[in-house]
């Protein structure tokens, strides 16, 4: 599954494009050391098929590599952080 990053000056999004539509996770940059995951959305037909988990795993890997912290305000992202204690080092 291909995940694209659209990165802007103040925020961006990770996107998976399919024939069913786009799954996306958006974030806001808060300085140079932290991001806020603020929204995850996808068509109903894409839910419960691993797209959301793929997006969160990618953003976690990218932020870990960049040495940034994450504030998961999006309910989906917050629930994933509760399930993965190994990501606790990234929590802002």
N, C-alpha and C positions, 0 to 999 in steps of 0.2 A: 504494500500500500504506500503510495507516494504522498508525503506530507510536504507542503510548500510553506515557506515562511515569507510573509509580507511584513517587512520591518520599516517603520517610520520613525520620525524624530521623537514623537511622544508616546508611541505605542505601536501595536501591530496585531497580527493574527497568524495562527497556524491553520492551514486549510487542507482538507482532503476532498478532492473533486471526483465525483462519480456521475454516472448517468442518472442516478436518483436525486442528485443535488449535491450541495456542499455541506460538509461537517466542518465547523470552525470553533476555535478557542481564541478569544481576544484577550489582549493584555494592555496595561498602561505602564509606562516607565515612570518610576518615582526616583529620580536621581540616577546615579551611575551604578548603584549596587543593589537595586531592588526593582521587582516588577509586581504588579497586581493582576492576577487572573480575574477578569471581571465577568466573563460570559462564555458559555459553551452552548452551541446550537447546532441542530441538524434536523433534516426531515424525519418525520415519524418512522418512515420505513427503514431508516438507518440506525435506529436506536436498538440497544441491546445486541449489537453485532461487533463490538470491539473498536468502533471508530473513536469514541470518546476516550477510551483507555489509551489508544495509540497516540492521540493528540497530547494527553497529559504526560505520557512517558517521554515523548519527544521534547516537550518544553522543560521537563525535569532534567533530562540529559543535557540540553543546551545550557540551562542556567547553572547546572553543576559545573560544566566545562568553563563557563564564563565567570564563575565565582560569585554569582548573584543570588540573592534571597528572593523568596516568593511569598506573597500574601495571597492565599487562595480565597477570594471573596465570593467567587462563583460557587453555588451550592454543589455542583458536580465535582469541581476541583477540590473543594473542601472535603467532600466525602472520600475522594481518592486518597488524600493525604492522611485521613484517619485510618484507612485500610493499609497504608504503607508506612510503617514506622521507620523504615530505612530511608525515607525522604525527610525525616524530621530535622536534619541538619540544614535543610534549605528554607525552613519556615522563618518568615520575618517576624 
